[in-house]
Amino acid sequence: MTDEQATATDGLRGVFSGRLLTAAEDMAPFLTDWRGQWRGAARAVAQPDTAADVAAVVRWCAANGAPVVPQGGNTGLSGGATPDAGGRAVVVSLARMNRVRALDTLNNTITVEAGCVLKAVQAAAAEAGRYFPLSLASEGSCTIGGALSTNAGGVAVLRYGNARELCLGLEVVTPAGEVWDGLRGLRKDNTGYDLRDLFIGAEGTLGVVTAAVMKLFPAPAARLVAFVAVPSPDAALRLLDLAQNRLGPGLTAFELVSELCLELVLKRFEDARDPFAARSPWYVLVEATDLISEARAREALEALLAEAFEAELIADGTVAASLAQARALWALRENISEAQAAEGKNIKHDVAVPISRIGAFIEEAQAALARAFPGVRPVVFGHLGDGNLHFNVSPPAGQPHEAFAKLRAEVNTVVHDLVAAFGGSISAEHGLGVLRRDEAARYKAPVEIALMRAIKQAIDPHGLMNPGKVLAP
Amino acid sequence: MTDEQATATDGLRGVFSGRLLTAAEDMAPFLTDWRGQWRGAARAVAQPDTAADVAAVVRWCAANGAPVVPQGGNTGLSGGATPDAGGRAVVVSLARMNRVRALDTLNNTITVEAGCVLKAVQAAAAEAGRYFPLSLASEGSCTIGGALSTNAGGVAVLRYGNARELCLGLEVVTPAGEVWDGLRGLRKDNTGYDLRDLFIGAEGTLGVVTAAVMKLFPAPAARLVAFVAVPSPDAALRLLDLAQNRLGPGLTAFELVSELCLELVLKRFEDARDPFAARSPWYVLVEATDLISEARAREALEALLAEAFEAELIADGTVAASLAQARALWALRENISEAQAAEGKNIKHDVAVPISRIGAFIEEAQAALARAFPGVRPVVFGHLGDGNLHFNVSPPAGQPHEAFAKLRAEVNTVVHDLVAAFGGSISAEHGLGVLRRDEAARYKAPVEIALMRAIKQAIDPHGLMNPGKVLAP
């Protein structure tokens, strides 16, 4: 630490009781994201233990003109939690604020601090005989504060909604360093502007989320998984429609997988096995959940598949007969990202379009990419039930990956221009951070950007909250 | 019309193609609410046909310093759609913007203009084989724009959420007279601040909602109703817990009714019949819905009641055997307001508390009222599944109603102080308007009011959008 840095943080050490890191080696893990895509600098990393501590740190930052960069599990994919290179920021890590403050089984709510790891929230709910449905790949290390600040999605959105829809109330430290106690466990409250939803998804640019009241649900008795072969995305859509009408809220996942995705998983994962004798251009993983019994879930799922087979929506299908088989089928979907990464670099997109237009979008996007970058291989999969595709693009077979990776901006533009033409979103569940900030500004109407800027200016007039994220400075 | 008024609106007539009312008799219905509780004045009532028209009217108002008062079906209960007495406002009635712009059965969305009557939205959904669940007493005349601007609730919130949770996207005319096209039919979109939810529930104080994309659902095959006698609100809560664990999302209504409520309905409605031989202090109406068949709904509901009887949660119960019986049971709940009104004036409260605390709240509120106003009769009913009670208070038997009505502010204070102590809401589903504006300011923390004011100032810097509603000027 330089003398200047020491002076710069001396005052900070005195204003709160939590941990303060200033040594370069201590700060290092907080100054880059988990994939190492972004790197920044900071004068200190503060780890407060209470909302009052967070408020004290923020007040100190406000008085000293120091940017505040809130950070949860640091598992984001858009660079939203990494400070810039300026070195003036204080990273506020919520990791030590990880208590479950309350759990109310009759109100079906859990009140948790922002630093609670998602898996711990799930576990606390389960221990009380309840179910907390938010579930993502990073659940073992991401925090509830980060999930709310990016409005995280995951595999249960179809039935239970994203982080926003699971949240009833928030505690937030404002840019002025005041604590707003909005920890209401109410299903109905129409007493003014919806501050809660403004802070959710704001990626820490309007304040620091320090705690939240989240909804709980009855614990399902059984979850059954089917894997089916479908001739096209349009057939998958018609199957979705049928499944929603037959299973209703018993339909808890509906995931699309392309033939290439399955091929990559079979190639890279020794344990993976093709469920069918013949290859199909597309597959769908369907999950049915029942509150009462496995028998009911099985009956509903098998009846659905029989009807779909009759209607020629599916060419083949299998229902997992055991938990191990269910895991194996889910693994075919969940291991796609890793299998594709093992092949080499690829260019990622996290997009959403209206569900009804998914088939047309996939077709046009594949055609546009083939025209602009002959031979590239789209690796298409995602949460079809939410209209959310992870439309990743691998280089032509045999072509060097490093050269291809340099085309990222151009490939993004081809895909995202089409997303915009389809009335879609260029960041369905990962947020903007710095990764998609400027693209979002290009695709959004000026009136929307002006409204966003007016709100930012009103709530954070000195622009110290996570500057450069969501909106360009 | 005075010469001054004529001059004041001449320019307005030229800027848009819709209807403009300036004669006193034409304007009269727009200058008071349906119950006649508030009366105001305006220089004109504009009835635009398009969002561009609304924008033109708002720009004219901005240029001429005229307040804008948006109005839908004018069925609100908090005075949010009535102009003040100043006479400078332009009422913008959305009534003529009542088209269904689009309906997408695969995306499960309907795009409607703000002036669409709620019942018409339900009907359009049903015609397409889908279900639009928002349902309230005023559904025959309230509009979707008003429902969104007040974040309306109703009888299906337990399963489907309130207006906010049913909305995917909005079109809004900003205070500057620009059209923000946020009509996205997406289930996932994490590209910046949540403007949608900021405009929802803002009661027209941040802009004019002109259209919305709403969620649709599969149409249920059957709805079954049971009416049960329970010894206490706490028993009702334990029954709710059991019902949620047995029926899950098949539980679509859970309404509490006190003995006095039932008595009033039986007294005032000739057709009403007590379902039970013996009177009970409390009742619950339970509705179970099934996507597939009535038999399944009946099986689930009867199993629930048997289990609840076994556990001594309910003393008696009946399941409607026909549609006519189901209507008769629902009428016992739906006619309470009218039966109470027929008795004379009463003092109303639309409150929410955490569901788990409903029993304690009712007990303490009854005791506090008995202490402060001996002999008053609380008429307690509401959406127990949402923690939302309509906690109305009638005068002591035989006491003059007019004198009692003058105690409104004092009675409100006793009930709302307790709501605040229970961490509840003083307006669960009716909004603030002018009715609860000052009370809300008293109960909310200064930091929350300051945030709301900062947002209002940022988006409507000249304070012309529905001034005096939600926030004091």
Interface residues (C-beta under 8 A of the other chain):
Chain A: D104 T105 L106 N107 N108 T109 T150 N151 G153 V157 L158 N162 R164 E165 T174 E178 V179 W180 D181 G182 R184 G185 L186 R187 K188 D189 N190 T191 G192 Y193 D194 L195 D197 L198 I200 G201 A202 L206 F217 P218 L237 L240 D241 Q244 N245 R246 L247 G248 P249 L291 I292 A352 V353 P354 I355 S356 R357 H383 D386 G387 N388 G423 G424 S425 I426 S427 A428 E429 H430 G431 L432 R436 A440 K444 A445 V447 E448 L451 M452 A454 I455 K456 Q457 A458 I459 V470 L471
Chain B: D104 T105 L106 N107 N108 T109 T150 N151 G153 V157 L158 N162 R164 E165 T174 E178 V179 W180 D181 G182 R184 G185 L186 R187 K188 D189 N190 T191 G192 Y193 D194 L195 D197 L198 I200 G201 A202 L206 P218 L237 L240 D241 Q244 N245 R246 L247 G248 P249 L291 I292 A352 V353 P354 I355 S356 R357 H383 D386 G387 N388 G423 G424 S425 I426 S427 A428 E429 H430 G431 L432 R436 A440 K444 A445 V447 E448 L451 M452 A454 I455 K456 Q457 A458 I459 V470 L471
